[in-house]
């Protein structure tokens, strides 16, 4: 099935490549993800040309308004249920929790940071039994900035769903902070209308022996770029980052994942799976993993799989692994992009299942592997049904 | 009375070294309820015969025919063959990530029967069949063939055989990789299907071991893409003692016309 396939456990001490921008006289090229520039100020970043490593795979002309335009940073309508042990509130910019998990590394993210007026705070204080689903469906078409902070108190447990629907032109930052021993699942669900533009940077800081499970589910929207990063900041921190996406004709779905191992005995798994169908369907996955000298005993693996369902699509899949300590348990990456596995189709058809039905089963199975891991049956069922709808167009 | 008839079948595959002719004129007729063992050394074309009957696109039919009760099997798509009553238990069943056994079995049964099975009756039937094959109930929630042991894969194939109730089943080296206990369990499943539905069986094997548990009515020895010798169960006993050597000497160096088709 694989058209392109790399599958290598990086040997100890061998440093993987990293694709920084071309050298220019005025600037030292970025050699390591650790050295990437960050700032809260939009104007600290140079103009975006579209040739930068950060932007070269993104249709920047379609999102200029988010990179450089004026953004409405006022609070917007949200819906959420009452959940015991969880709270939802708007915070002023001056709140100490703002900026506690990360800082923008590119201009659109900084534009959002400069522009937001209040931050939406979702706090998990105990062990919540039901999902805290915060839905925003009335953002409108005016370019907007948003800022969200999800905090999980020490030893808390919970599932937070950030569900985005309707139309939007949105640039936003999401901070996720896990206290010691917290176990938090965050699902970022992009169910936008077909014309929506959405750029998001997620910054997670994972504390001692805490465990983050993070899902990016991108189905709707015109250009959707969600870049999650996880800073494994204290001993025993763990992050599992999952993604599932389905790009239709003309749709651009991008995710740039960054895992920063920065403490001993931290563990990460990154698994993103996508399908592409229709002319101009486009996906980008970049997976950066940095294992710092401060992170002996790291255990890390990242992979991306793409299933190409028609002609006229393009999937970019770029894993980057930087290892700066020799004392690790494991570090590996894998990437494969290809068409249907003919042997899978043959097996199903040999049981009487028609070719169309077999294709549907294979794709749905391929993507549902990620959905099955969310651990919230009602949401899983809803997402599987949404994926089945996407597959209605596949023949 | 159903009949699966293979006549003058010639099959080739494309390889990096060019076209390779594998089956060079195979004649074989299986009637309802009969058990035929096809035996032969590695590379003699046994699995090619199995996959050609099932319709795998890799195998190109150069000549001859396969008919099921007079219908042209070669003109049917892979799924149409299954719906017509043919089943292939594969030597290397394929993993289907994200598709549970339970979902797969229900989808296959619905496709074969043309209508969804009654929910309650079906659940009971599946559970009983799994129990007979000593499969844990949890098995139904796993993804098809994913992480299955060799024995579990073969049991899963025979589970499908029992549930889908085909007219004819081709068992492609179902005995390979099984220990004695698993071999007995799998053989019992095949014999149950044979006893309850009048299944016709084409049992492909390299070894005589499985024939202790599944008794063949006819034995065909495959050498170099042809049936080199045919007979009753006693032929298997002779192979047990002598191996395939005499066929490799007699059969390959200068290929005489193989024994004629048997009824």
Interface residues (C-beta under 8 A of the other chain):
Chain A: X341 X342 X343 X344 X346 X347 X348 X349 X350 X351 X352 X353 X354 X355 X357 X358 X361 X362 X364 X365 X366 X367 X368 X369 X372
Chain B: X54 X55 X56 X57 X77 X78 X79 X81 X82 X83 X87 X88 X90 X93 X94 X95 X96 X97 X98 X99 X103 X104 X107 X108 X111 X112 X143 X160 X164
